């Protein structure tokens, strides 16, 4: 029986092995090329009226 060692105290090599075992599989899907359909309620960072002046001159 192996002695219990907390994750924080493990070597980098041991942590890497544990992390690789926990990691899931993408089943052949490339996450970089995956396109997510836009949600109409999603937050938009672009201003609604980019040429509008808020100075109220």
KEBAMI-370268 format. One record per residue: residue number from 1; residue in three letters; x, y, z of N, C-alpha, C in turn. Coordinates in pm, whole numbers, plus 50000, padded with zeros to 5 digits. Each point is the difference from the previous one (the first is absolute). Example, Ala and Ser with C-alpha at 12.3 -4.5 7.8 and 13.67 -1.06 7.14 Angstrom:
1, Ala, 51319, 49431, 50780, 49911, 50119, 50000, 50090, 50120, 50000
2, Ser, 49965, 50105, 49928, 50082, 50119, 50006, 49923, 50109, 50073
end
This chain:
1, Unk, 50084, 49882, 50000, 49916, 50118, 50000, 50089, 50125, 50000
2, Unk, 49968, 50090, 49908, 50080, 50123, 49990, 49960, 50100, 50107
3, Unk, 50096, 50077, 50042, 49975, 50103, 50099, 49929, 50118, 49933
4, Unk, 49900, 50057, 50069, 49927, 50114, 49945, 50086, 50126, 50007
5, Unk, 50011, 50069, 49886, 50071, 50126, 49994, 49903, 50103, 49941
6, Unk, 49981, 50115, 50066, 49909, 50102, 49946, 50046, 50047, 49861
7, Unk, 49902, 50039, 49918, 50028, 50043, 49863, 50102, 50114, 49996
8, Unk, 49988, 50095, 50092, 50090, 50116, 50002, 50146, 49961, 50020
9, Unk, 50022, 49889, 50069, 50137, 49958, 50031, 50057, 49901, 49900
10, Unk, 49923, 49962, 49899, 50050, 49907, 49899, 50098, 50069, 49907
11, Unk, 50083, 49920, 49934, 50094, 50055, 49903, 49924, 50041, 49874
12, Unk, 50066, 50081, 49915, 49935, 50044, 49877, 49963, 49880, 49913
13, Unk, 50087, 49902, 49997, 49978, 49881, 49919, 49876, 49923, 50049
14, Unk, 49987, 49985, 50131, 49886, 49928, 50057, 49870, 50078, 49977
15, Unk, 50005, 50134, 50015, 49882, 50082, 49976, 49955, 49987, 49854
16, Unk, 50097, 50000, 49909, 49971, 49990, 49858, 49928, 49869, 49968
17, Unk, 50047, 49889, 50060, 49937, 49870, 49978, 49856, 49999, 50050
18, Unk, 49977, 50057, 50118, 49864, 50006, 50057, 49909, 50086, 49913
19, Unk, 50051, 50115, 49956, 49921, 50091, 49916, 49962, 49935, 49867
20, Unk, 50094, 49926, 49941, 49972, 49932, 49874, 49892, 49894, 50015
21, Unk, 49996, 49933, 50114, 49898, 49899, 50025, 49862, 50064, 50017
22, Unk, 49995, 50120, 50060, 49873, 50068, 50024, 49945, 50067, 49874
23, Unk, 50088, 50034, 49907, 49958, 50073, 49882, 49905, 49918, 49913
24, Unk, 49900, 50066, 49944, 49901, 49933, 49916, 50046, 49989, 49856
25, Unk, 49917, 49938, 49918, 50031, 49980, 49859, 49902, 50082, 49916
26, Unk, 50049, 50056, 49892, 49916, 50083, 49913, 49929, 49917, 49893
27, Unk, 50027, 49872, 49990, 49936, 49911, 49902, 50017, 50050, 49857
28, Unk, 50121, 50043, 49965, 50028, 50042, 49863, 49958, 50141, 49966
29, Unk, 49948, 50076, 50095, 49959, 50139, 49974, 50119, 50091, 50027
30, Unk, 50029, 50089, 49904, 50107, 50096, 50018, 49940, 50124, 50066
31, Unk, 50036, 50031, 50126, 49938, 50112, 50070, 50032, 50135, 49939
32, Unk, 50107, 50011, 49923, 50036, 50128, 49941, 49907, 50036, 49886
33, Unk, 49959, 49901, 49921, 49917, 50027, 49883, 49851, 49990, 50030
34, Unk, 49966, 49968, 50124, 49859, 49985, 50034, 49931, 50136, 50000
35, Unk, 49886, 50009, 49931, 49925, 50126, 49993, 49877, 49987, 50090
36, Unk, 49984, 50093, 50089, 49886, 50000, 50091, 49894, 50093, 49942
37, Unk, 49878, 49951, 49994, 49891, 50082, 49948, 49979, 50120, 50092
38, Unk, 49977, 50115, 49939, 49984, 50122, 50079, 49868, 50000, 50076
39, Unk, 50007, 50043, 50122, 49882, 50015, 50083, 49955, 50145, 49987
40, Unk, 49877, 50027, 49959, 49956, 50139, 49983, 50002, 50080, 50130
41, Unk, 49996, 49933, 50114, 50000, 50070, 50128, 50141, 50018, 50057
42, Unk, 50100, 49957, 49925, 50138, 50007, 50049, 50047, 50146, 50009
43, Unk, 50094, 50023, 50091, 50055, 50134, 50020, 50083, 50040, 49879
44, Unk, 49976, 50121, 49948, 50074, 50052, 49885, 50088, 50114, 50046
45, Unk, 50127, 49994, 49964, 50096, 50100, 50044, 50005, 50123, 49908
46, Unk, 49953, 49984, 49879, 50002, 50113, 49908, 49891, 50100, 50037
47, Unk, 50028, 50130, 49989, 49897, 50100, 50031, 49887, 49994, 49897
48, Unk, 49880, 50028, 50045, 49884, 49994, 49911, 50006, 50109, 49894
49, Unk, 50046, 50119, 50038, 50013, 50113, 49907, 50144, 50052, 50007
50, Unk, 50091, 49944, 49920, 50142, 50037, 50013, 50032, 50144, 49962
51, Unk, 49922, 50064, 49912, 50030, 50135, 49954, 49929, 50107, 50083
52, Unk, 49923, 49961, 50093, 49923, 50092, 50082, 50089, 50070, 50103
53, Unk, 49980, 50127, 50019, 50076, 50076, 50098, 49918, 50016, 50127
54, Unk, 50060, 49968, 50113, 49931, 50011, 50127, 50030, 50133, 50070
55, Unk, 50058, 50096, 49928, 50042, 50125, 50059, 49883, 50095, 50024
56, Unk, 49891, 49989, 49928, 49884, 50089, 50010, 50042, 50146, 49987
57, Unk, 50069, 50030, 49895, 50052, 50136, 49982, 49893, 50103, 49984
end
